[in-house]
Amino acid sequence: MKQAGGNLCFLIMAGLTLSYTSVILFIGKPNVNICRGRQILYALGFSLTVSCILVKALRTFACFLAPHRQERVKKFYKPPVIITCGTLIQVLICIFWLIFDSPAVETFQSEQSMIVTVQCNEGSGIGFGIMLCYIALLAFVCFLMAFKGRKVPQAFNETGHIILSMLIYLFVWVCFTPVYIAKVNERYSIQAAAILVSCYGVIFCHFAPKWYMALCKKKEQLTREAYIARATTIDFIPEITQGPGFIMGSQNTINSVDTGLGSINSEFPYQTLRKRTRRKSI
């Protein structure tokens, strides 16, 4: 669990659990409570997941900034506040959606057959669209943060995993929107499939690499000493001024309490980068 992100790992898994629970509610005959619950569970669950990923992206982006720029960014690096606000805004969106345009059950009969279809109706679709757009906005911000930090050495970050997972989410839901509008009868099965693909993208991009390292690599290769030895082979070595509260760690060490280079310390927010000198061969 420490290798996968510490406390953030539990929050991400809680959000994914809510999202998977919403998919279960797509099965069977719908009623008013099911129609409301499945959309709300997905909205809150995936907002919580993306908010946690945003914390990881912001941390990696801030760790290798110049000292004068890191002073500005560290003011915004408050994981509890980011996660709480990111989820609370979605809670407010869902509350207003339920009050003014609540999902309901509708029935209609096909003109070509005697089959009566019972399905959910999201109302005018404004609340449903705002809910999806807010999650897409969080995912896009995560993508930008990770993309700006992509030049950080691979041994120190997991921006590639964040970029890939957010691209999967954005691609799936961009493709989902026109199909959802065009296919009235199949729209909810398509939505359930989109939720599953989004959750699988997060799992395989953020947890699968950690599972591989924890299960397939030797314990000696995951210690801090082994990590430092590997880090000295890259083109530049980060020299971090350590102090109270600064946690040295990496996605490559299972002894760290969190992934990434480390958390930002309010007392020692700066760091310097020293470039290695190379001898020219004659």
N, C-alpha and C positions, 0 to 999 in steps of 0.2 A: 504494500500500500504506500509506503514511503517513496518507493521508486516511481510509482504512477502519479505522485503529486501530493501525498500527505492528506491534509484535510480537504483540499480541493477535489481529491479523488472521490471521497465519500459524497460530496455535494453533486459532482457530475453524475455519479451512479444513481443518486436519488432523483435527479432530473430525468435521466434516461428511464428509470423505473416508472415515473409518472407518464412519460411518453408511451412506453410499451403498454401501460394499463389503458391508456386512451384507445389504443388499437383494438384491445379486447372488446371494448364497448361498441365497436363497429360491427360486431357479430351479433346476429339475432334480430328479433323484432324491436324496433326502436320505440321509445316513449319520450315524454318531455324531459324527464330527468336524465335519461341516457343521452339525448341530443345535446343538452347543456353540458353534461359532465365530460363527454369525450373531447369537446373542443377546449374546455377550460383546463383539463388535465394536460393536454398537449401544449397549450399556450404557456402555462406556468412551468411545466417540466422542462421544455426546451429553452425557455428564457433563462431559467436557472443554469442550465448546462452551458449555454453560450456566454453567460455572464462570467462563469468560472474560467472559461477558455480565454475571455477577454483579459482577465487578471494575468494569466500566464503569458499572453502576447505582450501586454504592457510591461511586465517585468523583464522579459527578454529584450524588448526594445529599449528600455531605460538603462540596463546594466552596462551597455557599451557606448553610451553617449558621452560626449565631452563634459567635463565638470560643470561648466557654466550652464549647459543645457539640462544637465541632470538635476540641477537645483530647481528648475521649473517643473520638470516631469514628476519629481518625487512628491510634490504637493498633491498630485492626483493619484498617487499610488497608495490607495487605502483599500485593500481587498474586501474587508467587511462592508464598507460603504458602497463600493462598486457593485458587489453581488446583491446587496439589499436593494439599492436603488434600481438596478437593472430588472430585478424581479418585481419590485413594488410597482413600477410603472405599468408592467403587464397586468398586475392585479387590478389597478385602477381602470385600465382599458376593458378588462373582462367585466368588471362591475357595471360600468356604463353600458356595455354591450347587453348585459342581462337585463338592465333596467329599461332601456329605450328600444331595443331591437332584439329581444330574446329569441333563441332558436325554438322552433315548434315542430309538431308532427303534421305531415300532410299526406293525403292519399289521392291517387289518381289512377284511372283505368286506361289501358292502352286501347287505341282505336281499332287495332287489328286483332285483338284477342279479348277474352273475358278476364284477364289477369288484373288484379287490383294490387298496386304497389304502394307500400307504406314506407315512407322515408322521412328524414329530417329536413327541415327547411331553416336555413340560417337567417331568414328575414330578408331585408333589402341587400344584405351582403356587405354593408359598410363596416359594421363592427368586425366581421370576419376578415375583411381586407385589411383593416387597420391592425388587427392582431398579427396577421402574417407579415405585414410590412414592418412592424416593429422588430420582430425576430430577424427579418432580413437585414434591417439596419444594424442590429447588433453584430450579425455575422459579417457584414461588410466592414464594420469598424475593426473587428478582429482580423479580417483579411488584410486591411491596410497596415495595421500595427505589425503583423507578422511579415508582410512584404517589405516594409521599411527596415526590418531587422534581419533580412535574409542574408546579408553579407557577414553576419557574425559567424565565427568558425563553427562548423557543424558539431564539434565536440562540446560546445557550450550551450547549444540551444536546440529547440524543437520547432522552429518556425516552419519548417517544411511540413510537419504533421498538421500544424494549425492551418496553413494555407490550403493543403489538400482537403481537409475536412470541411472547411468553409466553402471551398469551390464546389465540393460535392453537394452541399446543402443548397447553395444558390442555383446551381445548374438544375437540380431536381425540381425546385419550386418554380423556377422560370418555365420549365417544361410543363409543370403541373397546371399552371394558371390557364392557358388556353384550352387544355383538355378538360379541366374542371368546368369551364363555361360551356363548352360544346357538348360534352357527354353528360346529359342530365341523369340518365339511369345508372351509369357506372361511376359517377363522380365520387361517391364515398368509398368505393373499393380502391379507386385511384388515389384518393387522399390517404387511406390507410397504407398503401404501398409506398407513397412518398414519405410518410412518417417513418416507416421501417428503414427505408434506404438512408434517410438522414441520420437515424440513430446508429445504424451499422457503420456509416462513415465515421462517426465520432469514435465508436468502439475500436475499429480497426486502425484508425490513424493515431489514437492517443494511448490505447491500452495494449494493442498487439505488440508493438516494439518493446514495451516493458515486460510483457509476458515472455518474450523471446530471451531478453537479457537475464531475467530471473530464473528461467528454467533451463536454458541451453548454455549459458556462460558459467565458467567456474567462479566460485565465490572470491577467489584471489584476484580475479580480473575486475571485480566490482568494488574494491576497496578504494579509499581516498588516495592512498599512496600509488596504486596502479593508475588511477585517473590522472594524477599529477605527472606521472612518468610519461603517459601518452600525450598529455597536453603540451609538454615541452618540445614535442616534435613538430608542432605547427609553426607557421610563419611568425606569429607574434604571441607573446605570453602576457596574459593579463596579470597585473600586480594589484591586488585589491587591498586597500587599507582596511584592515579588520578592526572591529571594535565591538562593544557590547551590543548584542542583538543582531549582528550580521551573521548570516548562515552561509557557509561555503558549501556548495553542492553542485550537482549536475545531473542531467538525465542519464549519465553513464555511471553514477554511483548509487548503490542501493542503500548506503548509509545516510544519505541526505534526507532531510525532512521535507524537501520540496524539490521540484525540478527546476531547471534553468541554472544560471550561474549563481544566483543567490538572491536574497531579498534585500530591498533597499533600506539602509539604516538612516534614520533621521539625523544622527550625530555625525556619521561618517558617510556622506552620500556620494563621495567622489572616488574616482579610481584613475589610474594612469595606465597607458598601454606602452610597452617597451618593445621596439622592433628588434628582432634578433639580427645580429651581424653575421654575414656569411663570408667565409674566406674564398677568394677566387683561386681556382686551380690554374697552375701554369702549364 
